[in-house]
Amino acid sequence: MRIWASVLHWGKPEDTWAAVASLRASERPPDGILVIDNAAEKALDPLRAREAGVELHRECANLGFAGGHNRAIVHALDRGADAVLLLNNDATLAPRALGFLERALEEDPSIGILAPCVRDASPPHRIQSAGIRLHIGSGRMRLRHHGREALPPGPEIEDVDAVSGAAILVTRAAIERVGLLRPEYFAYFEEVDWCLRARAAGLRVALHRGAEARHRARAVRGGEGAARTAYYATRNHIRCLDRNAPRGPVQRAIRAAGVAALNLLFALRGPERGALLAAVREGIRDARRRVFGPHPDHPGARFAPPLPEGSAPRVAAVVLAWNRLSDTLKCLESLAAAKTPGLEVILVDNASREPVASAVRERFPNVRVIVNAENLGYAGGNNVGLRHALALEADYVFVLNNDAVVAPDAIDELVRLLEHDTAVAAVGARVMQYEVPDRMYGAVGTLAYNPRLIHLEGLHADDLEPFSR
């Protein structure tokens, strides 16, 4: 069996090098070690990486736990890995652990995900997690045997609901069956989601009691880091349950309320209650509105990696206008400031009474203006613009209301996500109120979509001539 290891660097370089050293000191060392520098403030030394015999990849942005490890997983599978070990950079693996895990996988191919017992790095090395128990109905989650010094008697390989992401071995078969980690979580619960998907696919998720890892996790007591953790933990806990164990509206609301209550109680015990409570409330709100990915205030965080050098997909923006000339001009000004190279902007004037078309042609000569002879409504008007975008052979189409403005890098962020995950057909942006920029309006209103995955119905090419000029 060929096993590759992924170490995600974020934080102190000495922690990452300690994690790598533990892998190299294994009685059964990995066949390859990939270190993903997740745009950490303290970058890793490439020379030291070469001397350590590891492949170092530096990202241009913080892609989160899932995005960073996914980069390594793809590299490992391309190199023929039969299994991939994910190891936190603040964790170390015991010398015999990887050998134990490998033998268990070879003896039982039904195991898709296998993890060691995770202990505190500091004496007396109490147990942090011997797997995870998750009650689907209530959403209650517990780290098994947390705080104990010894495991109770039991089988060497023990089935669990999920395992800690501090150290986790995943087979190629499991990845091919259930897919990569979901980057929408960004931080926390992505490994729980992975385990639940594996179990739903008929694979075993298990703990190996003889294998150990030690984790130097530091409790975040206060400040911005604690609030951010509370936000992700609340939001993603609800999201993970909704994705993997859907319930009816009433049951889902009761379960989400239970998760929210647990996180609110945790926040009340913290040193900065106000900030923690606000973060939990924001997490509840975003889970309800299905807003995911990195928090907009998370420094350096991105949903997807940058596009490869020289890659420039064709992107068109469609703006549907019906009157509101002043708003339309502001919308087009924001698109003119967009960082998207070669952006084609198409304005569809849906039979406005105001002189929208003439004003746009005068002020924005590069914008393609289409005037409908009658108001076709939202769908019909946008379909006209979408057909023209496809005629321009656009790879991606961005649809924007004429009473909205777009941030300069927003379209690039959406395109990056669509390029990164070809299974995603459409992606929306977080929409904030124009008058109160800190207040969310909704999670809909703008849309970028991949034409290869969406079939348009409505107006056809032959229908355009009677309605447009």
MOZI-V464021 format. One record per pair of residues at least 12 apart in sequence whose C-alpha atoms are under 10 Angstrom apart, sorted by the first residue. I is the first residue (numbers start at 1). J is the second residue. Records with the same first field share a line. If there is no record, write none. Layout:
I: J  J
This chain:
1: 31  80  81  82  83  102  103  105  106
2: 30  31  32  76  77  79  80  81  82  83  84  102
3: 28  29  30  31  32  33  76  77  80  81  82  83  84  85  98  102  169  170  171  172
4: 29  30  31  32  33  34  72  73  75  76  77  79  80  81  82  83  84  85  86  169
5: 20  23  29  30  31  32  33  34  35  54  69  72  73  76  81  83  84  85  86  87  168  169
6: 20  30  32  33  34  35  36  54  55  68  69  70  71  72  73  75  76  84  85  86  87  88  89  167
7: 19  20  23  33  34  35  36  37  56  68  69  72  85  86  87  88  89  90  91  167
8: 34  35  36  37  38  40  57  64  65  66  68  69  72  86  87  88  89  90
9: 35  36  37  38  39  40  42  43  44  56  57  58  65  68  87  88  89  90
10: 36  37  38  39  40  41  42  43  44  62  64  65  88  89  90
11: 37  38  39  40  41  42  43  89  90
12: 40  41  42  43  44  89  90
13: 37  40  41  42  43  44  45  89  90
14: 44  89  90
15: 88  89  90  91  92  216
16: 35  37  44  87  88  89  90  91  92
17: 35  44  48  49  52  89  90  92
18: 89  90  91  92  93
19: 87  88  89  90  91  92  93  214  215
20: 33  34  35  49  52  53  54  87  89  91  92  93
21: 52  92  93
22: 91  92  93  94  95  213
23: 87  92  93  94  95  97  98
24: 52  53  54  93  95
25: 93  94  95  96
26: 93  94  95  96  97  98  99
27: 94  95  96  97  98  99
28: 95  96  97  98  99  100  102
29: 95  96  97  98  99
30: 83  84  85  98  99
31: 76  81
32: 53  54  55  76  79  81  84
33: 52  53  54  55  56  72  76  84  85
34: 49  53  54  55  56  57  69  71  72  73  75  76  86
35: 49  54  55  56  57  58  68  69  71  72  87  89
36: 55  56  57  58  59  68  69  70  71  72
37: 56  57  58  59  60  61  62  63  68
38: 57  58  59  60  61  62  63  64  65  67  68  69  300  301
39: 57  58  59  60  61  62  63  64  68  300  301
40: 58  59  60  61  62  300
41: 300
43: 58
44: 56  57  58
46: 58
55: 72
56: 72
57: 71  72
59: 71  305  306
60: 300  301  302  305  306
61: 299  300  301  302  303  304  305  306
62: 186  294  298  299  300  301  302  303  304  305
63: 183  186  187  293  294  300  301  302  303  304  305  306
64: 183  184  185  186  187  188  293  294  301  302  303  304
65: 88  165  181  182  183  185  186  187  188  189  190  191
66: 180  181  182  183  184  185  186  187  188  189  190  191  303
67: 180  181  182  183  184  185  186  187  302  303  304  305  420
68: 181  183  186  304  305
69: 84  85  86  87  88  180  181  183
70: 86  179  180  181  182  183
71: 180  305
72: 84  86
73: 85  86  170  172  175  180  181
74: 175  180
76: 172
77: 172  175  176
80: 172
81: 171  172
82: 170  171  172  173
83: 102  105  112  113  169  170  171  172  173  174  175
84: 113  168  169  170  171  172  175
85: 98  101  113  114  115  167  168  169  170  171
86: 115  165  166  167  168  169  170
87: 165  166  167  168  169  213  215
88: 165  166  167  168  215  216  217
89: 166  167  215  216  217
90: 121  166  214  215  216  217  218
91: 118  119  120  121  166  167  213  214  215  216  217
92: 118  121  166  167  212  213  214  215  216
93: 116  118  166  167  211  212  213  214  215
94: 116  211  212  213  214
95: 211  212  213
96: 210  211  212
97: 115  116  117  208  209  210  211  212  213
98: 115  116  169  211  212  213
99: 211
100: 116  208  209  210  211  212
101: 113  114  115  116  157  168  169  207  208  209  210  211  212
102: 114  169  171
104: 156  157  208
105: 169  170  171
108: 204
109: 171  173  203  204
110: 171  173  174  202  203  204  205
111: 157  159  170  171  173  174  198  199  202  203  204  205  206
112: 169  170  171  172  173  174  175  177  178  195  198  199  201  202  203  204  205  206
113: 162  163  168  169  170  171  172  174  175  194  195  198  199  203  204  205  206  207
114: 131  157  158  159  160  162  163  167  168  169  170  171  195  204  205  206  207  208
115: 129  130  131  157  162  163  164  165  166  167  168  169  170  205  206  207  208  209  211  212  213
116: 129  130  131  157  163  164  166  167  168  169  206  207  208  209  210  211  212  213  214
117: 129  130  131  144  145  151  163  164  166  167  168  207  208  209  210  211  212  213  214
118: 130  131  146  163  164  165  166  167  207  209  211  212  213  214  215
119: 146  147  148  149  212  213  214  215  216  217
120: 147  149  213  214  215  216  217  218
121: 213  214  215  216  217
122: 214  215  216  217
123: 149
124: 148  149
125: 147  148  149  150  214  215
126: 145  146  147  148  149  150  151  214
127: 143  144  145  146  147  148  149  150  151  212  213  214  215
128: 143  144  145  146  147  148  149  164  213  214  215  217
129: 142  143  144  145  146  147  148  163  164  166  207  215
130: 143  144  145  146  151  158  160  162  163  164  206  207  208  209  212
131: 143  144  145  146  158  159  160  161  162  163  164  165  205  206  207  208  209
132: 144  145  146  159  160  161  162  163  164  192  206  207
133: 160  161  162  163
134: 160  161  162  192  196  241
135: 161  241
136: 161  241  242  244  245  246  247  255
137: 241  245  246  247  251  252  254  255
138: 241  251  252  254  255  256  257  258  259
139: 237  238  240  241  242  245  252  254  255  256  257  258  259  260  262
140: 237  255  258  259  262
141: 161  162  237  259
143: 162  163  164
144: 160  163
151: 209
153: 209
154: 209
155: 207  208  209  210
156: 206  207  208  209  210  211
157: 205  206  207  208  209  210
158: 204  205  206  207  208  209
159: 204  205  206  207  208
160: 195  199  204  205  206  207
161: 192  195  196  198  199  204  205  206  207
162: 189  191  192  193  194  195  196  198  199  204  205  206  207
163: 191  192  194  195  205  206  207
164: 189  191  192  195  207
165: 188  189  190  191  192
166: 191  213  214  215  216  217
167: 212  213  214  215
168: 191  207  213
170: 194  195  198  205
173: 203
174: 194  195  197  198  199  201  202  203  204
175: 194  198
177: 197  198  201  202  203
178: 194  195  196  197  198  199  200  201  203
179: 194  197  198
180: 194
181: 193  194  195
182: 194  293  421
183: 292  293  294  302  303  304  417  421
184: 236  239  291  292  293  294  303  304
185: 232  233  235  236  237  239  240  291  292  293  294  303
186: 232  236  292  293  294  295  301  302  303
187: 228  229  231  232  233  236  293  294  295
188: 229  232  233  234  235  236  237  240
189: 232  233  234  235  236  237  238  239  240  241
190: 236  237  240
191: 240
192: 237  240  241  244
193: 236  237  239  240  241  243  244
194: 240  244
196: 240  241  243  244  245
197: 243  244
200: 244  245
220: 270
221: 269  270  271  272
222: 270  271  272  273  275  276
223: 271  272  275  276
224: 272  275  276  279  298
225: 298
226: 267  270  271  272  275  276  279
227: 267  270  272  273  274  275  276  277  278  279  280
228: 275  276  279  280  283  295  297  298
229: 276  279  280  283
230: 263  264  266  267  275  276  277  278  279  280  281  282  283
231: 263  276  277  278  279  280  281  282  283  284  285  286  295
232: 279  280  282  283  284  286  287  292  293  294  295
233: 259  263  279  280  283  284
234: 256  259  260  261  262  263  264  279  280  281  282  283  284  285  286  287
235: 256  259  260  279  280  281  282  283  284  285  286  287  288  290  291  292
236: 283  284  286  287  292  293
237: 256  259  260  263  283  284  287
238: 252  253  255  256  257  258  259  260  283  284  286  287  288
239: 256  284  286  287  288  290  291  292
240: 287
241: 255  256  259
242: 255  256  287
253: 288
256: 284  287  288
257: 284
259: 284
260: 280  281  283  284
261: 280
263: 276  277  279  280  281  283  284
264: 276  277  278  279  280  281
265: 277
266: 280
267: 279  280
283: 295
286: 440  442  443
289: 430  442  443  444
290: 442  443
291: 428  429  430  442  443  444
292: 430  443
296: 430
302: 413  416  417
303: 413  414  416  417  420
304: 413  414  415  416  417  418  419  420  421
305: 413  416  417  419  420
306: 412  413  415  416  417  419  420
307: 412  413  415  416  417  419  420
308: 416
312: 340  341  342  395
313: 340  341  342  343  394  395  396  415  416  419
314: 340  341  342  343  344  389  392  393  394  395  396  397  415
315: 340  341  342  343  344  345  389  392  393  394  395  396  397  398  411  412  415  448
316: 340  342  343  344  345  346  385  386  388  389  390  392  393  394  395  396  397  398  399  411  448
317: 332  335  343  344  345  346  347  367  385  386  389  394  396  397  398  399  400  411  447  448
318: 344  345  346  347  348  368  381  382  383  384  385  386  388  389  397  398  399  400  401  402  447  448
319: 331  332  335  345  346  347  348  349  369  381  382  385  386  398  399  400  401  402  403  404  446
320: 346  347  348  349  350  370  377  378  379  381  382  383  384  385  399  400  401  402  403
321: 347  348  349  350  351  352  356  357  371  378  381  382  400  401  402  403
322: 348  349  350  351  352  353  354  356  375  377  378  381  401  402  403
323: 349  350  351  352  353  354  355  356  357  402  403
324: 352  353  354  355  356  402  403
325: 352  353  354  355  356  357  359  360  402  403
326: 356  359  402  403
327: 401  402  403  404  405
328: 347  356  359  360  401  402  403  404  405
329: 356  359  360  363  364  402  403  405
330: 402  403  404  405  406
331: 400  401  402  403  404  405  406
332: 345  346  347  360  363  364  367  400  402  403  404  405  406
333: 363  364  405  406
334: 404  405  406  407  408
335: 400  405  406  407  408  411
336: 364  366  367  406  408
337: 406  407  408  409
338: 406  407  408  409  410  411  412
339: 407  408  409  410  411  412
340: 408  409  410  411  412  413  415
341: 412
343: 367  394  397  398  411
344: 366  367  368  389  392  394  397  398
345: 364  366  367  368  369  385  389  397  398  399
346: 366  367  368  369  370  384  385  386  388  389  399
347: 360  361  367  368  369  370  371  382  384  385  400  402
348: 368  369  370  371  372  381  382  383  384  385  386  402  468
349: 369  370  371  372  373  374  375  381  382  385  468
350: 370  371  372  373  374  375  376  377  378  380  381  382  384  467  468
351: 370  371  372  373  374  375  376  377  381  467  468
352: 371  372  373  374  375
356: 369  371
357: 369  370  371
368: 385  388
369: 385  468  469
370: 384  385  388  467  468  469
371: 384  467  468  469
372: 384  464  465  466  467  468  469
373: 465  466  467  468  469
374: 466  467  468
375: 467
376: 467
378: 401
379: 458  459
380: 457  458  459
381: 459  467  468
382: 399  400  401  459
383: 456  457  458  459  460  464
384: 458  459  460  461  463  464  467  468
385: 397  399  464
386: 398  399  451  456  459
387: 456  458  459  460  461  464
388: 461  464
389: 451
390: 451
391: 461
393: 451
394: 450  451
395: 415  419  449  450  451  452
396: 411  414  415  418  419  426  448  449  450  451  452
397: 411  415  426  447  448  449  450  451
398: 411  414  415  426  427  428  446  447  448  449  450
399: 428  445  446  447  448  449
400: 445  446  447  448
401: 445  446  447
403: 434
404: 431  432  433  434  445  446
405: 431  432  434  446
406: 429  431  446
410: 429  430
411: 428  429  446  447  448
413: 427  429
414: 426  427  428  429  447  448  449
415: 427  448  449  450
418: 448  449  450
419: 450
422: 450  452  453
423: 450  453
424: 449  450  453
425: 448  449  450  451  452  453  454
426: 447  448  449  450  451  453  454
427: 444  446  447  448  449  450
428: 443  444  445  446  447  448  449
429: 442  443  444  445  446  447  448
430: 442  443  444  445  446
431: 443  444  445  446
